[in-house]
Amino acid sequence: MRFPHKVPVGIGVLFAVVWIGILMSSCSLASEGVPSLAEIIERYGDREPELWGEDIPGMVRTFEPEGKQVALTLDACGGPHGSGYDEKIIEMLREYGVRATLFLNARWIEANPEIAADLASDPLFVIANHGWQHKPCSVTGRFAWGIEGTKSLAEACREIERGAGAVRKLTGKRPRFYRSGTNFYDEVAVAVAQDLGMMVTGWSVLGDEGATLSPEKVAERVLGAKPGRIILCHMNQPGSGTAEGLTEAVPRLLDKGYRFVTLDDVFWGKAEERPSF
């Protein structure tokens, strides 16, 4: 691509770097069988979102269970106040052989590389995409819980893809499940995530309200889960009541005949039948 005449050298270099980055990103996405940013903009550039929230058409919030199945999902949000590790939760899950889907933010992976690698190597767990900067997934900059969402199609794609890239680097596979920061979306962003190969995953049991509930409340909510429900808790706040609450609830659910499954288990079947990206 030609640069206009008389462009200052610094601006020209910056423009070139940005353009090369876009080209490399587009080539990388194309090699993985997902649309490029240019294709996303062509599809959705003229669409104005009308919906905003945690229950947008196209999201997954429940599943069709086989018997008494529930899916535990744990978020690790990353960032200055979100990169902790609640080891007690993982130790308990391993003790009872409980499967779970772990939504890891790119910044959390960067802050905890050895822990992330250990989790990714454990067959009990499926690693999913919790984005890059933990932003609500919007194409217009909508806010949720005081956090500004992504402001455009390009920003939404970057938030999703940088998270996906971190997971792929960790596991060797492109993630199939995505949950945004705050779990808020508009319908255009949901469609974009789906086009990028992500199953947008919400919740039907809010287990710890962002790791703010007491152990007793966490246990009460998790114990109230019915078959086919997706439970959302957090594994990045070791000072919260989440670990104690889960340690109370999980064995009791197991005693009642419940089985914990990953999202891969219920949406993709046996491991050998799952698609590989």
C-alpha positions as CSV (number, residue, x, y, z in Angstrom):
1,M,0.0,0.0,0.0
2,R,1.3,3.5,-0.9
3,F,1.7,6.2,1.7
4,P,0.7,9.7,0.8
5,H,3.5,12.1,-0.2
6,K,5.0,14.4,2.5
7,V,3.8,12.3,5.4
8,P,6.1,12.8,8.4
9,V,8.4,9.8,8.9
10,G,7.2,9.0,12.4
11,I,3.5,8.9,11.3
12,G,4.4,6.9,8.3
13,V,6.2,4.3,10.4
14,L,3.4,4.1,12.9
15,F,0.9,3.7,10.1
16,A,3.0,0.9,8.5
17,V,3.2,-0.9,11.8
18,V,-0.5,-0.8,12.4
19,W,-1.2,-1.9,8.8
20,I,1.2,-4.8,9.1
21,G,-0.4,-5.9,12.3
22,I,-3.9,-5.9,10.8
23,L,-2.6,-7.9,7.8
24,M,-0.9,-10.4,10.1
25,S,-4.0,-10.7,12.2
26,S,-6.2,-11.3,9.2
27,C,-3.8,-13.9,7.8
28,S,-3.7,-15.7,11.2
29,L,-7.5,-15.8,11.5
30,A,-7.9,-17.0,7.9
31,S,-5.5,-19.9,8.6
32,E,-7.7,-21.0,11.4
33,G,-10.9,-21.0,9.3
34,V,-12.5,-17.9,10.9
35,P,-13.3,-14.6,9.3
36,S,-10.8,-11.7,9.1
37,L,-11.5,-8.3,10.7
38,A,-12.3,-6.9,7.2
39,E,-14.9,-9.7,6.7
40,I,-16.4,-9.0,10.1
41,I,-16.7,-5.3,9.3
42,E,-18.3,-6.1,6.0
43,R,-20.9,-8.3,7.7
44,Y,-21.8,-6.1,10.6
45,G,-20.5,-2.6,9.9
46,D,-24.0,-1.2,9.3
47,R,-25.8,-3.0,12.2
48,E,-26.8,-1.0,15.3
49,P,-27.3,-3.1,18.4
50,E,-30.7,-3.0,20.2
51,L,-30.0,-5.3,23.1
52,W,-27.7,-5.2,26.1
53,G,-27.4,-7.6,29.0
54,E,-26.5,-11.1,30.2
55,D,-29.2,-13.0,28.4
56,I,-28.9,-12.2,24.7
57,P,-30.2,-14.6,22.0
58,G,-27.4,-16.9,20.9
59,M,-25.8,-17.2,24.3
60,V,-25.6,-20.5,26.1
61,R,-26.9,-20.5,29.7
62,T,-28.1,-24.1,30.1
63,F,-27.6,-27.5,28.5
64,E,-29.6,-30.7,27.9
65,P,-28.4,-32.9,30.7
66,E,-28.0,-36.7,30.8
67,G,-29.3,-37.4,34.2
68,K,-28.2,-35.2,37.1
69,Q,-25.4,-33.2,35.3
70,V,-24.3,-29.7,36.1
71,A,-21.5,-27.6,34.7
72,L,-19.2,-25.7,37.0
73,T,-17.4,-22.8,35.3
74,L,-14.7,-20.7,37.1
75,D,-13.6,-17.3,35.9
76,A,-10.1,-15.9,36.4
77,C,-10.4,-12.2,35.4
78,G,-6.9,-10.9,35.4
79,G,-5.6,-7.3,35.8
80,P,-4.3,-5.5,38.9
81,H,-7.0,-6.8,41.3
82,G,-8.0,-9.9,39.5
83,S,-4.8,-12.0,39.0
84,G,-4.9,-14.0,42.2
85,Y,-5.3,-17.7,42.4
86,D,-7.6,-19.5,44.8
87,E,-5.7,-22.8,45.1
88,K,-8.1,-24.3,47.6
89,I,-10.8,-24.5,44.9
90,I,-8.6,-26.4,42.5
91,E,-7.3,-28.7,45.3
92,M,-10.8,-29.6,46.3
93,L,-11.9,-30.3,42.7
94,R,-8.9,-32.5,42.2
95,E,-9.6,-34.3,45.5
96,Y,-13.1,-35.2,44.4
97,G,-12.3,-35.7,40.7
98,V,-14.7,-32.8,39.7
99,R,-14.5,-31.6,36.1
100,A,-14.8,-27.9,35.4
101,T,-14.4,-25.3,32.6
102,L,-11.9,-22.6,33.5
103,F,-12.4,-19.2,31.8
104,L,-9.0,-17.6,31.9
105,N,-8.3,-14.0,30.9
106,A,-5.1,-13.3,28.9
107,R,-3.7,-11.1,31.6
108,W,-4.3,-13.8,34.3
109,I,-2.4,-16.3,32.1
110,E,0.4,-13.9,31.7
111,A,0.6,-13.2,35.5
112,N,0.4,-17.0,36.4
113,P,2.1,-18.9,33.6
114,E,3.2,-21.9,35.6
115,I,-0.2,-22.3,37.3
116,A,-2.0,-21.8,34.0
117,A,0.2,-24.5,32.4
118,D,-0.5,-26.9,35.3
119,L,-4.3,-26.3,34.9
120,A,-4.1,-26.8,31.1
121,S,-2.4,-30.1,31.5
122,D,-5.0,-31.5,33.9
123,P,-7.7,-33.6,32.1
124,L,-10.3,-32.6,34.6
125,F,-10.3,-29.1,33.2
126,V,-11.2,-27.4,29.9
127,I,-9.6,-24.0,29.3
128,A,-11.9,-21.3,27.9
129,N,-11.5,-17.7,26.7
130,H,-12.3,-14.9,29.2
131,G,-11.0,-12.1,26.9
132,W,-8.0,-9.8,27.1
133,Q,-8.8,-6.7,29.1
134,H,-12.0,-8.1,30.8
135,K,-14.3,-5.7,29.0
136,P,-18.0,-6.1,28.4
137,C,-18.4,-7.1,24.7
138,S,-20.0,-4.2,22.9
139,V,-19.7,-2.5,19.5
140,T,-20.7,0.9,20.9
141,G,-18.8,1.2,24.2
142,R,-21.8,0.3,26.5
143,F,-21.0,0.1,30.2
144,A,-21.7,-2.8,32.7
145,W,-20.9,-2.6,36.4
146,G,-19.0,0.7,35.8
147,I,-16.7,-0.9,33.2
148,E,-16.7,0.5,29.7
149,G,-17.2,-2.1,27.0
150,T,-15.4,-2.4,23.7
151,K,-16.3,0.5,21.5
152,S,-16.3,-0.9,18.0
153,L,-16.2,-4.1,15.9
154,A,-12.5,-3.9,15.8
155,E,-12.2,-3.5,19.5
156,A,-14.6,-6.4,20.2
157,C,-12.6,-8.6,17.8
158,R,-9.4,-7.7,19.5
159,E,-10.8,-8.4,22.9
160,I,-12.0,-11.8,21.9
161,E,-9.0,-12.8,19.7
162,R,-6.2,-11.7,22.1
163,G,-7.9,-13.9,24.7
164,A,-8.2,-16.7,22.3
165,G,-4.6,-16.3,21.3
166,A,-3.4,-16.6,24.9
167,V,-5.5,-19.7,25.4
168,R,-4.2,-21.3,22.2
169,K,-0.6,-20.5,23.2
170,L,-1.3,-22.2,26.5
171,T,-3.1,-25.3,25.3
172,G,-2.2,-25.7,21.7
173,K,-5.8,-25.4,20.7
174,R,-8.2,-22.6,19.8
175,P,-10.8,-22.2,22.6
176,R,-14.4,-23.0,21.7
177,F,-16.1,-21.0,24.6
178,Y,-16.0,-17.3,25.4
179,R,-17.3,-15.3,28.3
180,S,-16.7,-11.6,28.3
181,G,-15.7,-9.5,31.2
182,T,-18.9,-8.9,33.3
183,N,-20.7,-11.3,31.0
184,F,-22.5,-8.4,29.3
185,Y,-23.0,-8.3,25.5
186,D,-25.0,-6.7,22.7
187,E,-26.4,-9.0,20.0
188,V,-24.0,-7.8,17.4
189,A,-21.0,-8.7,19.6
190,V,-22.6,-12.1,20.3
191,A,-22.8,-12.7,16.5
192,V,-19.2,-11.6,16.0
193,A,-18.0,-14.0,18.7
194,Q,-19.9,-16.8,17.1
195,D,-18.4,-16.0,13.7
196,L,-15.0,-16.2,15.4
197,G,-15.8,-19.8,16.4
198,M,-16.8,-19.0,20.0
199,M,-19.8,-20.4,21.9
200,V,-20.8,-17.4,24.1
201,T,-21.4,-18.8,27.6
202,G,-23.4,-17.2,30.3
203,W,-24.7,-18.7,33.5
204,S,-27.9,-20.0,35.1
205,V,-26.6,-20.2,38.6
206,L,-24.7,-17.1,39.8
207,G,-22.7,-18.8,42.4
208,D,-20.6,-16.0,44.1
209,E,-21.6,-12.7,42.4
210,G,-18.1,-11.8,41.5
211,A,-16.5,-13.4,44.5
212,T,-18.5,-11.1,46.9
213,L,-20.7,-13.6,48.7
214,S,-20.2,-15.3,52.0
215,P,-19.4,-19.0,52.1
216,E,-22.9,-19.8,53.3
217,K,-24.5,-17.9,50.4
218,V,-22.2,-19.5,47.9
219,A,-23.0,-22.9,49.2
220,E,-26.8,-22.2,49.2
221,R,-26.7,-21.0,45.6
222,V,-24.6,-23.9,44.3
223,L,-26.7,-26.4,46.1
224,G,-29.7,-25.0,44.4
225,A,-28.4,-25.9,41.0
226,K,-30.7,-28.2,38.9
227,P,-29.7,-30.6,36.2
228,G,-28.5,-28.7,33.0
229,R,-27.5,-25.6,34.8
230,I,-24.2,-23.7,34.3
231,I,-22.7,-22.5,37.5
232,L,-20.5,-19.3,37.5
233,C,-18.0,-18.8,40.3
234,H,-14.5,-17.2,40.5
235,M,-11.1,-18.7,41.1
236,N,-9.0,-15.5,41.2
237,Q,-10.0,-14.1,44.6
238,P,-8.4,-16.3,47.4
239,G,-9.7,-14.0,50.1
240,S,-13.3,-14.5,49.2
241,G,-15.9,-17.0,50.5
242,T,-16.0,-18.9,47.2
243,A,-13.6,-21.7,48.1
244,E,-15.3,-22.5,51.4
245,G,-18.7,-22.3,49.9
246,L,-17.8,-24.7,47.0
247,T,-16.1,-27.0,49.5
248,E,-19.4,-27.3,51.3
249,A,-21.6,-27.6,48.3
250,V,-19.7,-29.8,45.9
251,P,-19.4,-33.0,48.0
252,R,-23.1,-32.7,49.0
253,L,-24.1,-32.5,45.3
254,L,-22.0,-35.5,44.6
255,D,-23.7,-37.4,47.5
256,K,-27.0,-36.6,45.8
257,G,-25.9,-38.2,42.6
258,Y,-24.9,-35.2,40.7
259,R,-22.1,-35.3,38.1
260,F,-20.0,-32.3,37.2
261,V,-19.2,-32.0,33.5
262,T,-17.3,-29.6,31.3
263,L,-18.8,-27.6,28.5
264,D,-16.8,-29.7,26.1
265,D,-18.4,-32.8,27.5
266,V,-22.0,-31.6,26.9
267,F,-21.6,-29.6,23.7
268,W,-18.9,-31.6,21.9
269,G,-19.2,-35.1,23.2
270,K,-16.3,-37.4,23.8
271,A,-12.8,-36.0,23.5
272,E,-12.0,-37.9,20.3
273,E,-15.1,-36.4,18.6
274,R,-14.3,-32.8,19.4
275,P,-13.2,-30.5,16.6
276,S,-9.6,-29.4,16.7
277,F,-8.5,-25.9,15.6
